[in-house]
């Protein structure tokens, strides 16, 4: 990635392959005042309406800035403890890999830690460092907790939920819940009524229990297939229910570890790009050497880039970045248009972030320039090179 440099109030990126929701435009993208002004085809080697001005990208790919709705850390830092300096490092690390929008995903922890972390992280939303807070826990299944700390799992508690949401002051954007737990459906309805996205995950729910959660307003499946009762032809469980639900966006970790490429291709073929969100589920070890790390108070050993609990061996998040997820998805047979939708447009939409997520006139100028090998060359966020 080239070093950042000053961005003028307006800019034209010429001779690019621009991935839009409607097709690939061989042409130019104009940015003005932090937003996308135009996307136009080049004619005779010049940007339409802009003469010969602008920056020549020599045919590089241009995709929308990635929107990662499920990430715990990266670059040796973590969101999960609520430390502001750590959170800034995580966001900066992933921005370097093209993620222009990120949620800070917390994990199952004691009530006071979650409350304190929420209060500490909330101001970073106003600053634009993060787009909101995601609770992956503590209201999860003990049978499917994976790397979540079982010592702190609990049933949905209306008083605790209200205290957390109040502490977030409008910054809590998503909560993952196992719908089979006592009080789960009521919690889902309560959260949805307050404009908070609810995800089904880390669950041992039946097919019917999962559909009840969807009926109550859940609209996301947390890293579908992982942390869930496995599908069976006589008991389809949550996986089939989530894949088939027209109102649900399914998260997929496209790292070749959590999902076989064939599974990724099959599942996204069922959902289509409009109901699939590629996520990283990244933890602090992302971008770091193999070794011992920590997640939710539990030691994690990273070997060959794969993170597992030191005790028990459960997969403990990932060391994935969103640009790697995009490359993996394309390598698995998805088109670059579908992969761009799954890494930006769909995740932005499911969170209600209507000002970003696509290279369309009027939206925030979140832009990633990729080489022929789909490696990140430059990143623009809100009209500024980073």
Long-range contacts (C-beta under 8 A, 24 or more apart in sequence): 1-96, 1-376, 1-377, 1-378, 1-379, 2-377, 2-378, 4-385, 4-386, 5-385, 6-385, 7-31, 7-380, 7-383, 7-384, 7-385, 9-33, 10-37, 11-54, 11-55, 11-383, 12-47, 12-50, 12-53, 12-54, 12-55, 13-54, 13-55, 13-57, 13-62, 13-367, 13-369, 14-42, 14-46, 14-47, 14-50, 14-54, 14-55, 14-56, 14-57, 15-42, 15-45, 15-56, 15-57, 15-58, 15-59, 16-57, 16-59, 16-60, 16-61, 16-62, 16-369, 17-59, 17-60, 17-61, 17-62, 18-62, 18-359, 19-61, 19-62, 19-63, 19-64, 19-336, 19-337, 19-340, 19-359, 20-358, 20-359, 20-360, 21-337, 21-341, 21-345, 21-358, 21-359, 21-360, 23-337, 24-336, 24-337, 28-54, 29-62, 29-359, 29-367, 30-54, 31-365, 31-367, 31-380, 31-383, 32-383, 33-383, 34-364, 34-365, 34-382, 34-383, 34-384, 35-362, 35-363, 35-364, 35-365, 35-383, 36-359, 36-360, 36-361, 36-362, 36-363, 36-364, 36-365, 37-361, 38-361, 39-359, 39-360, 39-361, 57-369, 59-372, 60-369, 60-370, 60-371, 60-372, 60-377, 61-336, 61-369, 61-370, 61-371, 61-372, 61-374, 62-359, 62-367, 62-368, 62-369, 62-370, 63-98, 63-326, 63-336, 63-340, 63-343, 63-344, 63-359, 63-367, 63-368, 63-370, 64-340, 64-343, 64-344, 64-345, 64-356, 64-357, 64-358, 64-359, 64-366, 64-367, 64-368, 65-98, 65-99, 65-100, 65-101, 65-344, 65-356, 65-366, 65-367, 65-368, 65-379, 65-380, 65-381, 66-97, 66-98, 66-99, 66-100, 66-101, 66-322, 66-323, 66-326, 66-343, 66-344, 66-368, 67-99, 67-100, 67-101, 67-102, 67-131, 67-277, 67-343, 67-344, 67-347, 67-348, 67-351, 67-353, 67-356, 67-357, 68-94, 68-99, 68-101, 68-102, 68-103, 68-279, 68-280, 68-282, 68-322, 68-347, 69-103, 69-134, 69-174, 69-220, 69-251, 69-277, 69-279, 69-347, 69-350, 69-351, 70-103, 70-105, 70-134, 70-136, 70-222, 70-223, 70-251, 70-279, 70-280, 70-281, 71-99, 71-102, 71-103, 71-104, 71-105, 71-279, 71-280, 71-281, 71-282, 72-105, 72-106, 72-107, 72-136, 72-281, 72-282, 72-283, 72-284, 72-295, 72-317, 73-282, 73-283, 73-284, 73-285, 73-286, 73-317, 74-280, 74-282, 74-283, 74-284, 74-286, 74-287, 74-321, 75-284, 75-286, 75-287, 75-288, 76-284, 76-285, 76-287, 76-288, 77-284, 78-283, 78-284, 78-294, 78-295, 79-104, 79-105, 79-106, 79-121, 79-130, 80-105, 80-106, 80-107, 80-109, 80-117, 80-295, 80-296, 81-113, 81-117, 82-106, 82-113, 82-116, 82-117, 82-118, 82-119, 82-120, 82-121, 83-120, 84-120, 84-121, 84-123, 84-124, 87-121, 87-124, 87-129, 87-130, 88-124, 88-129, 90-284, 91-124, 91-129, 91-130, 93-286, 93-287, 94-280, 94-282, 94-321, 94-322, 95-379, 95-381, 95-386, 96-376, 96-379, 96-386, 97-321, 97-322, 97-323, 97-324, 97-376, 98-321, 98-322, 98-323, 98-368, 98-376, 98-379, 99-321, 99-322, 100-356, 100-366, 100-368, 100-379, 100-380, 100-381, 100-382, 101-131, 101-348, 101-353, 101-356, 101-357, 101-366, 102-130, 102-131, 103-130, 103-131, 103-132, 103-133, 103-134, 103-173, 103-174, 103-351, 104-130, 104-132, 104-133, 104-134, 105-133, 105-134, 105-135, 105-136, 105-281, 106-133, 106-134, 106-135, 106-136, 106-137, 107-136, 107-137, 107-147, 107-148, 107-149, 107-295, 107-296, 108-136, 108-137, 108-138, 108-140, 108-145, 108-148, 108-149, 108-152, 108-153, 108-296, 109-137, 109-138, 109-149, 109-152, 109-296, 109-297, 110-152, 111-160, 114-138, 114-164, 115-163, 115-164, 115-167, 118-164, 118-167, 118-168, 118-171, 118-172, 119-167, 119-168, 121-171, 122-167, 122-168, 122-169, 122-171, 125-170, 125-171, 128-382, 131-173, 131-351, 131-353, 132-171, 132-172, 132-173, 132-174, 132-351, 133-168, 133-171, 133-172, 133-173, 133-174, 134-173, 134-174, 134-175, 134-176, 135-164, 135-172, 135-174, 135-175, 135-176, 136-176, 136-201, 136-202, 136-222, 137-176, 137-202, 137-296, 139-175, 139-176, 139-177, 139-178, 139-181, 139-184, 139-187, 140-176, 140-177, 140-178, 140-201, 140-202, 140-203, 140-227, 141-178, 141-180, 141-181, 141-202, 141-203, 141-204, 141-205, 143-204, 144-178, 144-202, 144-203, 144-204, 144-227, 144-228, 144-229, 145-202, 145-227, 146-202, 146-226, 146-227, 146-314, 146-315, 146-316, 147-295, 147-296, 147-298, 147-300, 147-309, 147-314, 147-315, 147-316, 147-317, 148-202, 148-296, 149-296, 149-297, 149-298, 151-297, 152-296, 152-297, 155-181, 155-182, 155-183, 155-184, 156-181, 156-182, 156-183, 156-184, 156-186, 156-187, 157-183, 158-183, 158-186, 158-187, 158-190, 161-187, 161-190, 161-191, 165-191, 165-194, 165-196, 172-196, 173-197, 173-351, 174-198, 174-199, 174-220, 174-351, 175-199, 176-200, 176-201, 176-202, 176-220, 176-222, 177-201, 177-213, 177-218, 178-202, 178-203, 178-204, 178-205, 179-203, 179-205, 179-209, 179-210, 179-212, 179-213, 179-216, 179-218, 180-204, 180-205, 180-206, 180-209, 184-213, 185-212, 185-213, 185-216, 188-213, 188-216, 188-217, 188-218, 189-216, 189-217, 191-217, 192-216, 192-217, 192-218, 195-352, 197-350, 197-351, 197-352, 199-251, 200-238, 200-242, 200-248, 201-227, 201-228, 202-227, 202-228, 203-227, 203-228, 203-229, 203-238, 204-228, 204-229, 205-229, 205-237, 205-238, 206-235, 206-237, 206-238, 207-235, 207-236, 207-237, 207-238, 207-240, 207-241, 209-238, 210-237, 210-238, 210-241, 210-242, 211-241, 211-245, 214-241, 214-242, 214-245, 214-247, 214-248, 218-248, 219-247, 219-248, 219-249, 219-350, 220-248, 220-249, 220-250, 220-251, 220-277, 220-350, 221-248, 221-249, 221-250, 221-251, 222-251, 223-251, 223-252, 223-253, 223-258, 223-279, 223-281, 224-250, 224-251, 224-252, 224-267, 225-252, 225-258, 225-259, 225-263, 225-267, 226-253, 226-258, 226-259, 226-315, 243-267, 243-270, 243-271, 244-270, 246-275, 248-275, 249-275, 249-276, 249-277, 249-346, 249-347, 249-349, 249-350, 250-275, 250-276, 250-277, 251-277, 251-278, 251-279, 252-276, 252-277, 252-278, 252-279, 252-342, 253-278, 253-279, 253-280, 253-281, 253-318, 253-320, 253-325, 254-278, 254-320, 254-325, 254-328, 254-329, 254-332, 255-318, 255-319, 255-320, 255-324, 255-325, 255-328, 256-328, 257-306, 257-315, 257-318, 258-315, 258-318, 261-328, 261-331, 261-332, 261-333, 262-332, 264-328, 264-329, 264-332, 265-332, 265-333, 265-334, 268-329, 268-334, 268-338, 268-342, 273-337, 273-338, 273-341, 273-342, 273-345, 273-346, 274-341, 274-346, 275-346, 276-341, 276-342, 276-346, 277-342, 277-343, 277-346, 277-347, 277-350, 278-322, 278-325, 278-326, 278-329, 278-339, 278-342, 278-343, 278-347, 279-325, 279-347, 280-318, 280-320, 280-321, 280-322, 280-325, 281-317, 281-318, 281-320, 282-317, 282-318, 282-319, 282-320, 282-321, 283-307, 283-316, 283-317, 283-318, 283-319, 285-319, 286-318, 286-319, 286-320, 286-321, 287-319, 287-321, 288-319, 323-368, 323-370, 323-374, 323-375, 323-376, 326-374, 327-374, 330-374, 336-374
